[in-house]
Amino acid sequence: MSLRVAVAGAGWVSAFHLAAWKSLPQVELAAICDPDRSRAEARAREFGISRAYADAAEMLDAARPDAVDIA
C-alpha cells in the first residue's frame, strides 16, 4: 500500500519533514506548495518531487493526495 503525501510549506522545517517522509518506502511525495513558488520548486528538486505549486488549493485539486503535511 502506498500513501501519497503533499506538503504545504517549503520553509526551513520542511527539509526535516520531507527527509522523514522520503525515508518511508510506502510513501510517495506527490507535491509541495509554498506562497513563494521558487522555494517550493527548490524543495521539489531537492527531494525529487514532481510537482510544485504556489497555491495549496490548486495543489490539492491537482495532486489528490491521501494526506497533507503542513510544514
N, C-alpha and C positions, 0 to 999 in steps of 0.2 A: 504494500500500500504506500502510495506517495502522497505527501502533503505539499500543496502549492502555497507558498508564503509570499506575501507582498510586504514591503517595508515602507512605512511613511516616516520620512525624515532621513537626511543624509549628513547630519552634523557629526561631531567627533564621536559621540557614543554609538552611532550606527555601525562603526567598524567592529565594535565588540559584539553587537547583536548579529551582524552578518557573519562574522567568523564562527560564532556558535551555531547558527543555522547551517552554515556551509559544512560543518563537521558532522552533521547528521545525514547518513546515506539515504534516508527515506524522505528528505526534504528537497524540494525544488524551489529555488528563489525565482519567483515568477516576474517580479517587477519591483521598482523602487521609485519613490517620488519625493520631491522637495520643492518648495516655492522657488528656490534658486536651481533651475533646471541643470545648470552646469555642474553643481555639486552632485545631483542625482546621477548625471551621466558619468562623472568621475568615479563614484562608488560602483556604478554598474560595470564599468571597465575593470575596476579593481577586483570585483568578486564574480565576474562572469555572468552578470545578469543581462538578459537580452533586451529588456525594456526599461526606459527611464521616462518619467513624467514630471511636470511642474504642478499638476493638479491631482489631488487624491481621488476625487470623484471620477475623473477620466481614467485614472489607473485602475480603479476597482471595476469600472464598466468594461474596460478592455481586457484586463488580465483575468478577471473572475477567480480570484484566489480563494483557497479554503480558509485561510487565516490572514490577519493583518497584524504586524508587529509595529507598534507606534514607538519610534525611537526619538 
